[in-house]
Amino acid sequence: MNRPRRQHYVTRAYLEGFLPTGEKHLYVYSRGKLAPFRALPQNVAKIHNYYSQKQPDGTFDDRVEHMLQTNVEDPGLAVIRLLLSGHYALSPDDRGRLAVLLAIQEYRVPWMRQQMEEFTAGMLERFTRSMLDAPGVVEESLVKLALSDAAEADTMAETMRAAFRNGDVKVVASPAASLNAMGYALAALFDFYFAMDWEILETDSVPFVTSDCPVHRYYVPVHTEIPYSGLLDWRVQVRFPLSSRKVLVLRHDRNRIKMVRAMRKRGHKRLAFKILAQTPQIRNMRVSAADVRYINSHTMAMAARYVFSSTELPDAADRLQGECMNVRQVLTDYPGGFTEFRAHYPR
């Protein structure tokens, strides 16, 4: 296969929706930097061989990139164009195509790939530690694999344990782990995103911005004493700026969820599935300049590194001085060998 020079994690065609009218360059703001720079959409949000897997012969397997373009980007972008044209009565197929794009886009960006690789490495490190700490397990494995005889096994095992504890040997996740995570995310998120209540927010004044984490989550700041519970939490919104003029917001349809649960509880599984498969009309509403600024503020907080805008942003330097507030995959160890995994959003 051909080896591409650089590969986008946010597509050029999508970023073109945030260009200033009649211009070819975006305003690009960087976290920790005071001033923006101007750039063409094709020159930002891309990394060398971002999806390519190096083969033993030195060539690169680019099938992931081609699959994303054919099966995710092109179909999803076509639906975005429908929404931008004001066509909100999407067919179930079109709704599904955009739900696929949302799920993959959320997990394909560098921030989420890094989170998934750190999570994978953390789990592997804990598994390795438990194996090394279990009496006789390493020694027995060395003998079975014919890597040493019984007399040498004890010495070799202790050497391995010491190297691991001293940090001479570290567990590192392969980049393939985060690519695989995109597939798992699609399977886990598609049904949620398809069934959620969709709304388009429109502006005629201040333009919306987007970032290098364009699909992100917002938690309605109510009942803050209750811990976040991920996408199942009724307070969660999924936000995706479609262009400088429109933002897609996904919310849980609480009445619909209650109805489906009631149908299932009564044993009416077919009726519950039928209700769940219905695609309600997408609502749209115009929002004020103050609302847009509030939404943009959260979009900037979720940005890992870059914010893309059609205009200069007077408050961007202040908004981008702190750390990224996007989700983190947190592993917490408890006595007894129990490890808890939680998706954590900094407050």
NORTANOR-V940644 format. One line per field, one symbol per residue. phi: phi as a letter, one per 20 degrees, with the letter a starting at -180 (. if undefined). burial: I if it has 16 or more other C-alpha atoms within 10 Angstrom, else O. A space follows every 10 residues. Layout:
phi=???
burial=???
This chain:
phi=.fdffccfdc fgfffffdff gmdddeeddd fndedecdbf gfdclbcflf dfdfegened edffffffff dcfgfffffg ffffeneeef fgffffffff gfffffdefg gfffffffff ffffffffff ffefgnffgf ffffemeaeg feffffffff fffffenfdc ecffgfffff fffffgfeeg ffffefedbd eccdcfffdc bfcfebdcdg fclffeffcm ffffeecddb feafdbcecd cfefffffff fffffeneff ffffffefdf gfebbecfff ffffffgfgf ffffbccdbe cfdgdfgffd eeefdffced dcecgnnecd dbeddfe
burial=OOOOOOIIII IIOIIIIIII OOOOIIIIII IIOOOIOOOI IIOIIIOOII IIIOOOOOOI IIOOIOOIOO OIIOIIIOII OOIIOOOIOI OOOIIIIIII IIIIIIIIII IIIIIIIIII IIIIIOOOOO OIOOOOOIII OIOOOOOIOO OOIIOIIOOI IOOIOOOOOO IOIOIOIIIO IIOOIIOOII IIIIIIIIII IIIOOIIIII IIIIIIIIIO OOOOOOOIOI IOOOIIIIII IIIIIIIIII IIOOOIIOOI OOIOOOOOOO OIOOIIOOIO OIOIOOIOOO OIIOIIIIII IIIIIIIIII IOIOOIIOII OOOIIIIIIO IOOOOOOOOO OOOIIOO
